[in-house]
């Protein structure tokens, strides 16, 4: 039996991941900030905001999957920006501190990250070989978070860093907000419409996490994006086609920056990121093109 330790297990990705794992021969320990009871014998919830939570974590954890962090889908005030940063760094450090003095070390540590690591560019295509230094708030968060995660390499643990693109799901994330204008018949171009949206279907995120942690070849940074990336205008047009709604309006970039503040960077200042390393280890995407991905979610 495999033993998993998951943070962020009640979030969009974490809940889908648990649903996938629970059907296998495994036990899942979920670290959460809430008191949760469950009748499922395969799952144990631990409130790690309580004292002495470490003693409740099983001694024989094989896989650690760290998805914890405050949501980006909230206005980035100075206090909330601090929460975005510290929630990720403190959670990752707490996990390292948990295992550094234990005899049994996890064989794999998977840490979430984001394609915001790469600078915005309308023309360049980024792969995992591209390296850069922080250039804005989000890239600084990613940079510091990945540094914390790499501490696990000193324990002899295989570290995988998944730089997530825009995760498409009907439950949470960007898509429910993106489809809303189309439901109101006011969908259209945002900003120049030429910015890239490096997207990935939630099912492929879950499948790729499980694929990489179970593949001895998988180590280091992996871009979690679909192979075929779309520009915003075509992305919106595809939503319109799938939902059978019009795509004709335009939201100027200055208006969006005024409305959303610094958070607008995730909509306007984007990059084209492709999953070279996932394809190199023969991961097969279930949804490689946007139309089929949106049809599976929106229909």
SULQUIDA-V891669 format. One record per backbone hydrogen bond with DSSP energy under -0.5 kcal/mol. NH is the residue of the N-H (numbers start at 1). CO is the residue of the C=O. E is the energy in kcal/mol with one decimal. If there is no record, write none. Layout:
# SULQUIDA-V891669
NH:CO:E ; NH:CO:E
This chain:
# SULQUIDA-V891669
2:25:-1.5 ; 4:2:-0.5 ; 4:27:-3.0 ; 5:63:-2.8 ; 6:29:-2.8 ; 7:65:-2.3 ; 8:31:-0.8 ; 9:31:-0.6 ; 11:8:-1.4 ; 14:8:-0.6 ; 15:11:-2.6 ; 16:12:-1.2 ; 17:13:-2.5 ; 18:14:-2.4 ; 19:15:-1.9 ; 20:16:-1.4 ; 21:17:-2.3 ; 22:18:-2.6 ; 23:20:-0.5 ; 24:21:-2.5 ; 26:24:-1.6 ; 27:2:-2.6 ; 28:42:-3.3 ; 29:4:-3.0 ; 30:28:-0.6 ; 30:44:-3.2 ; 31:6:-2.6 ; 31:29:-0.5 ; 32:30:-0.5 ; 32:46:-2.7 ; 36:34:-0.9 ; 41:39:-0.6 ; 43:40:-1.4 ; 44:28:-2.7 ; 46:30:-3.0 ; 48:32:-1.9 ; 48:46:-1.0 ; 50:47:-1.3 ; 53:50:-1.0 ; 55:52:-0.7 ; 56:53:-1.5 ; 57:54:-1.3 ; 61:58:-0.5 ; 62:3:-2.3 ; 63:3:-2.2 ; 64:108:-2.4 ; 65:5:-2.9 ; 66:64:-0.5 ; 66:110:-3.3 ; 67:7:-1.2 ; 67:65:-0.8 ; 74:72:-1.6 ; 77:75:-1.8 ; 81:77:-2.7 ; 82:78:-1.6 ; 83:79:-1.5 ; 84:80:-2.5 ; 85:81:-2.1 ; 86:82:-2.9 ; 87:83:-2.3 ; 88:84:-0.8 ; 88:85:-0.6 ; 89:85:-2.1 ; 90:86:-2.8 ; 91:87:-1.1 ; 92:88:-2.1 ; 93:89:-2.4 ; 94:90:-2.3 ; 95:91:-1.7 ; 96:92:-2.0 ; 97:93:-2.8 ; 98:94:-1.7 ; 99:95:-1.5 ; 100:96:-2.1 ; 101:97:-0.5 ; 102:99:-1.2 ; 105:103:-0.7 ; 107:62:-1.4 ; 108:62:-1.7 ; 109:158:-2.7 ; 110:64:-3.4 ; 111:109:-0.5 ; 111:160:-2.9 ; 112:66:-2.4 ; 113:162:-2.2 ; 115:164:-2.1 ; 117:114:-1.4 ; 118:115:-2.0 ; 121:270:-1.7 ; 126:272:-3.1 ; 130:127:-1.6 ; 140:136:-1.8 ; 141:137:-2.2 ; 142:138:-2.4 ; 143:139:-2.6 ; 144:140:-2.5 ; 145:141:-2.5 ; 146:142:-2.6 ; 147:143:-1.7 ; 148:144:-1.9 ; 149:145:-2.0 ; 150:146:-1.9 ; 151:148:-1.4 ; 152:149:-1.7 ; 153:150:-1.5 ; 154:151:-1.6 ; 155:152:-1.3 ; 156:153:-1.5 ; 157:152:-1.6 ; 158:107:-2.3 ; 159:157:-0.6 ; 160:109:-2.6 ; 161:220:-2.6 ; 162:111:-2.3 ; 162:160:-0.6 ; 163:161:-0.8 ; 163:222:-2.8 ; 164:113:-1.6 ; 164:162:-1.1 ; 165:224:-2.2 ; 166:198:-3.1 ; 167:165:-0.7 ; 168:166:-0.5 ; 168:200:-2.9 ; 169:167:-0.6 ; 174:167:-0.5 ; 177:174:-0.6 ; 178:174:-2.1 ; 179:175:-2.6 ; 180:176:-0.8 ; 181:177:-0.6 ; 183:179:-1.9 ; 184:180:-1.5 ; 185:182:-1.2 ; 186:181:-3.6 ; 189:249:-2.2 ; 191:251:-3.2 ; 193:190:-1.6 ; 197:230:-3.1 ; 198:196:-0.6 ; 199:197:-1.1 ; 200:166:-2.3 ; 202:168:-2.1 ; 204:201:-0.5 ; 205:201:-1.8 ; 206:202:-2.1 ; 207:203:-2.4 ; 208:204:-2.5 ; 209:205:-2.3 ; 210:206:-2.1 ; 211:207:-2.2 ; 212:208:-2.6 ; 213:209:-2.3 ; 214:210:-1.2 ; 215:212:-1.2 ; 216:214:-0.6 ; 218:215:-1.6 ; 219:217:-0.6 ; 220:159:-3.1 ; 222:161:-3.0 ; 224:163:-2.6 ; 224:222:-0.6 ; 225:223:-1.2 ; 226:199:-3.3 ; 228:288:-0.9 ; 229:227:-0.7 ; 230:197:-1.2 ; 232:195:-2.8 ; 233:193:-2.6 ; 235:231:-2.6 ; 236:232:-3.0 ; 237:233:-2.2 ; 238:234:-2.2 ; 239:235:-1.9 ; 240:236:-2.3 ; 241:237:-2.3 ; 242:238:-2.5 ; 243:239:-2.6 ; 244:240:-1.0 ; 245:240:-2.0 ; 248:187:-2.4 ; 249:187:-2.0 ; 251:189:-2.4 ; 252:250:-0.6 ; 256:252:-1.8 ; 257:253:-2.5 ; 258:254:-1.9 ; 259:255:-2.3 ; 260:256:-3.0 ; 261:257:-1.7 ; 263:260:-1.1 ; 264:261:-1.8 ; 265:262:-1.8 ; 266:263:-1.7 ; 267:264:-1.5 ; 268:264:-2.4 ; 269:265:-1.7 ; 270:268:-1.0 ; 272:124:-0.7 ; 273:271:-0.7 ; 274:126:-2.4 ; 276:274:-1.3 ; 279:275:-2.0 ; 280:276:-1.9 ; 281:277:-1.4 ; 282:279:-1.5 ; 283:278:-2.5 ; 285:283:-0.6 ; 293:289:-1.6 ; 294:290:-2.8 ; 295:291:-2.3 ; 296:292:-1.8 ; 297:293:-1.1 ; 298:294:-3.5 ; 299:295:-1.5
